[in-house]
């Protein structure tokens, strides 16, 4: 495997949210231009997976009726 292939190979890495938070906090000490893309990639994958607590008061008005 070439270095370019290695850099472009995607993997699935399942970790508890606490571990992801710890990793982000560790890399956050690096200069922004070095980590911005990595942080955005992590964020783009984490946000859709976050559970959203809803109550009748916070439920969107356009939510489907069950």
Backbone bond lengths (Angstrom), bond angles and torsions (degrees), N, CA, C in turn:
res aa  C-N    CA-C-N  psi(-1)  N-CA   C-N-CA  omega(-1)  CA-C   N-CA-C  phi
1 X - - - 1.453 - - 1.526 108.12 -
2 X 1.316 115.10 129.23 1.458 119.03 179.25 1.528 109.45 -76.63
3 X 1.314 115.76 165.03 1.466 120.28 178.11 1.525 110.38 -62.40
4 X 1.320 117.69 -38.40 1.467 120.48 178.95 1.527 110.65 -65.25
5 X 1.333 117.57 -42.58 1.460 120.71 177.24 1.535 110.31 -62.53
6 X 1.313 115.25 -41.63 1.467 120.11 179.42 1.526 110.52 -62.09
7 X 1.321 116.86 -43.32 1.461 120.95 -179.21 1.526 112.45 -67.23
8 X 1.330 117.99 -27.65 1.463 121.74 -176.30 1.527 113.61 -100.25
9 X 1.324 118.52 -0.54 1.460 121.64 179.54 1.522 109.50 -79.23
10 X 1.340 116.70 123.92 1.455 120.81 179.52 1.519 109.67 -90.76
11 X 1.322 115.93 144.96 1.454 121.96 176.31 1.526 108.55 -130.72
12 X 1.310 115.75 163.48 1.465 121.48 172.80 1.518 105.97 -107.22
13 X 1.311 116.29 124.12 1.454 122.72 -178.14 1.517 107.66 -123.72
14 X 1.324 116.73 110.19 1.468 120.32 -179.18 1.518 108.99 -97.33
15 X 1.332 114.93 123.14 1.463 122.21 -179.88 1.511 109.37 -138.60
16 X 1.342 116.79 153.06 1.460 118.30 173.25 1.531 109.56 -66.00
17 X 1.321 115.59 151.93 1.457 120.46 -179.04 1.520 111.61 -55.55
18 X 1.315 117.73 -37.00 1.468 120.97 178.81 1.517 112.12 -60.45
19 X 1.325 117.24 -38.12 1.463 120.95 178.44 1.521 110.77 -68.79
20 X 1.324 116.32 -39.67 1.471 119.94 177.75 1.523 109.85 -64.27
21 X 1.320 117.02 -43.84 1.463 120.65 177.15 1.522 110.63 -58.79
22 X 1.324 117.25 -43.60 1.469 121.01 179.79 1.523 110.86 -62.19
23 X 1.336 116.86 -43.47 1.469 119.84 179.00 1.517 111.50 -62.71
24 X 1.323 116.30 -44.44 1.466 120.06 -179.71 1.526 110.05 -62.71
25 X 1.321 117.11 -41.60 1.464 119.96 178.69 1.521 111.78 -63.59
26 X 1.322 117.17 -36.68 1.468 120.39 179.15 1.524 110.91 -68.46
27 X 1.332 116.78 -47.36 1.464 118.17 -177.55 1.520 112.61 -75.63
28 X 1.328 117.29 -17.52 1.462 120.76 -179.50 1.526 112.73 -64.23
29 X 1.322 116.99 -16.67 1.467 120.23 177.65 1.523 112.76 -77.52
30 X 1.320 116.41 -9.65 1.469 120.60 179.60 1.533 109.71 -78.88
31 X 1.320 117.06 161.08 1.473 119.26 175.87 1.530 111.35 -59.56
32 X 1.316 115.88 140.50 1.463 122.66 -174.93 1.521 112.60 -51.38
33 X 1.310 118.06 -45.94 1.467 119.65 -175.35 1.525 112.43 -64.90
34 X 1.336 117.71 -20.26 1.461 120.83 177.90 1.529 112.44 -82.29
35 X 1.335 117.53 -26.94 1.462 119.30 -171.62 1.526 115.08 -118.43
36 X 1.301 118.32 -6.44 1.468 120.60 -174.59 1.526 112.39 -55.24
37 X 1.301 118.31 -46.84 1.466 121.69 -179.76 1.515 112.19 -64.41
38 X 1.322 116.63 -40.91 1.458 120.78 179.30 1.525 111.38 -65.37
39 X 1.322 116.08 -45.08 1.463 120.14 178.90 1.527 110.29 -61.77
40 X 1.314 117.91 -42.14 1.461 121.30 179.57 1.527 111.00 -65.00
41 X 1.326 118.05 -38.94 1.461 121.07 177.39 1.525 111.38 -63.48
42 X 1.324 116.41 -43.33 1.465 120.85 178.29 1.523 109.39 -63.60
43 X 1.311 115.92 -47.36 1.470 121.56 -178.03 1.529 111.06 -60.52
44 X 1.330 117.19 -43.08 1.461 121.22 -178.74 1.525 112.03 -63.11
45 X 1.327 116.69 -29.80 1.457 119.78 179.56 1.526 112.21 -87.57
46 X 1.318 117.51 -30.68 1.464 121.00 -176.84 1.524 112.06 -77.85
47 X 1.306 117.99 -45.86 1.464 121.42 -173.27 1.534 113.21 -54.10
48 X 1.329 119.50 -47.21 1.474 117.98 -179.95 1.532 113.46 -65.08
49 X 1.313 117.29 -18.64 1.462 120.44 -177.94 1.527 113.64 -92.50
50 X 1.319 116.96 -9.06 1.459 120.33 -177.34 1.522 110.55 -72.23
51 X 1.338 116.60 129.97 1.459 118.31 176.80 1.530 110.03 -68.38
52 X 1.307 115.84 142.89 1.458 121.06 179.88 1.524 107.39 -115.27
53 X 1.309 115.72 117.61 1.457 120.11 177.78 1.520 109.01 -79.64
54 X 1.319 116.55 127.69 1.457 119.80 177.77 1.523 109.39 -121.73
55 X 1.284 114.34 145.67 1.455 122.40 173.68 1.519 106.02 -128.04
56 X 1.297 118.52 166.38 1.481 117.95 178.29 1.519 113.08 -54.86
57 X 1.338 117.46 -31.18 1.465 119.90 -179.27 1.530 112.22 -75.62
58 X 1.349 117.99 -28.51 1.460 120.42 -176.09 1.516 112.99 -104.01
59 X 1.308 118.32 -3.51 1.451 121.83 -179.51 1.528 109.81 -67.47
60 X 1.327 118.00 133.23 1.466 119.53 179.67 1.524 111.19 -61.99
61 X 1.315 115.19 147.57 1.471 120.03 -178.18 1.512 112.03 -65.45
62 X 1.343 117.32 -29.28 1.447 119.93 -178.09 1.525 112.84 -92.44
63 X 1.323 117.83 13.21 1.463 121.46 178.29 1.523 109.10 -66.82
64 X 1.346 116.62 142.49 1.462 118.91 -179.95 1.529 110.70 -63.58
65 X 1.322 115.39 143.55 1.462 121.16 178.61 1.518 107.36 -82.02
66 X 1.332 115.63 133.28 1.465 118.91 -178.88 1.497 111.16 -103.88
